[in-house]
Amino acid sequence: MQHDALVHEIRRFNRFYTGLVGLLDETLMQSPYTLAEARVLFELGRKPRPGGGRAGLLARMFHLDLAPAASELAGELNLAPAYLMRVLRKFTAMGLAGMRDGSENGRPVLSLTRRGRAALVDLEAATNRDLARLIVKLEDKEAAELSDALNRVTRLLAAAET
């Protein structure tokens, strides 16, 4: 298959899928979060991020203590660091994330708060519920076929990226 034709097919599928699950809506899955915000929430829930050293009052007031965590996370998510800082400031203001003492070396880490973990649980439940609605009518054979196709696409694109 010609690369131009494959690019066209991938873009066609992306348009179909993003429309199907509403990824281009203002928020994700009828949640208060955009796709990027939901992804940041998930990543913070998966693994706390190291912060800077002990921050003084002004650094905490202006959220400068978030910068090291934002830099690492921005690289992983391929987001602009300035945009990610805005998301992290928003999460901090909402009480979803915050700096706390790290258990290993006492250095501060950025992690979800209790409120943030609850928001993540709600978001994941809603996402799972919405995706389950998409596949509820699939027979077992069709579900297995879809699973195999998703795994194959993941494997092929991951191999092409390296």
N, C-alpha and C positions, 0 to 999 in steps of 0.2 A: 504494500500500500504506500502511496506517495505521502510524504510528510505533510504536505498542504492539506490533503484529504483527511489525514488523521487529526490535524489541528482543528479542522472544521468539525469533525465528529466529537472531539473533546469539548469544544465550545458549545456545540448543540446540546450535549449531555449536561454541561454545566448550567446552561439556561434552563433546561427542563428541571433539573434537580433543585436549583436555587428557587425557582418558582414553586415547585412542589412543596418544599418545606418552609417557604417564606423567608429565606435568608436575606432578601432585599427589602423586607419590611423594616420599618424604623427600629423595631426591637425584635429580639429572638424569641420565638415560640410564646408569644403573648406575655413576655416577661418585661421587667423594666430595664433590661440590659440589651445593648447592641451586641452583635456577634463578637466584636473584639473584646468588649467588656466581659462577656460570658467566658470567653477563652482565657482572659486574665484571671478571672475568678476561679476557673477550673485549675489553672496552673498553680495559683497560690494555695489552693486546697490540696493539690498533689504534693507540693514540696515548698516549705518555707524558703525564702531567699535571704542570703546574708546581706546585712545592711553595712553602713559605714561604722566607724569607731563610735565611741561614746559621743553623742551629739549634745551640744549646748542648747540653751533655750531658744535662741534665734534660729538655729538650724532646724530644730523641731517645729518652730512656728511656721517656717517657710517650707517645710517638708524636704529640706536638703538631705536629711538622713535617709530618704528614700532613693536617692540617686544611684548608689551602687546596685541595689536590687533592680531598679528600673533598667539600668544598663544591661545587666545579665538577661533579664526577661525579654527586653526589646530584641536582643540578638536571637534568642530562641524562637520568638514569635514572628520575627521579621516585621516588627512595627517600629515606627519612628520613636526614638527615645522621648522626645518632647510630648508626643501624643500619649505614650504610655505613662509619663509622669502625670499628665492631666487625669488619666483614668485612676491612677493610684491615689492622687490627691482627692478625687471624688470618693473613692472607696474609703479612704481614711475619714473624710468628713461625714460620710454616711455611717461610720462605725463598722464597716465590713472588714477592714484590714487595719493593721497597725504594727508598729515596731514593738518587739518584746525581747527580753533577754533570751539568748540562745542557750539551750541546755548543755551543749557540748563544750563550748569554750567561753561561755559568758558573753560573747559578742552578740550584739543585737541582730535579730532576724525580722524580716517582714513576713507576716503570716495572716491568715484569716482570723478574725475574732469569732467568738461564739455566734454572734449575729451573722457574720460572713459565712460561717460553716452552715448555718441554718438556711441562708439564701442559696448556697450551693446545692444543698439537699433538695430544696424546692425546685430549683432550676433543672437539676438532673432528672427529678421525677416527672416534671412537665415535658422535658425533651423525650424521655423514654416513652411516656404515654403517647405523645404525638407521633413518634416513629412507629410505635406498636400499631397505631391506627392505619399507618401506611401499608403494613404488611399483614394485617389481620386476615385478609381474604386469600392469602397465598396458601396453596396446598403445601404439604411437607416437602414434596419433591421440588416445587418452585422456590421455597424458602432455602433449601439446600443449594439449589442452582444459583440463587442470588448471593448467598454467602460465599460460594466458591468464586463467583465472578468478582465480588468485592475484594476477596483475598488475592486473587490473581492481578487485578488492577493495582493494588497496593504493592505487590511484589515487583511487578514490571516497572512501575514508575519509580520505586525506590532504587531499583537496580540501574535505571537510566540516569538517576541523579548522581550516582557515585562515579 
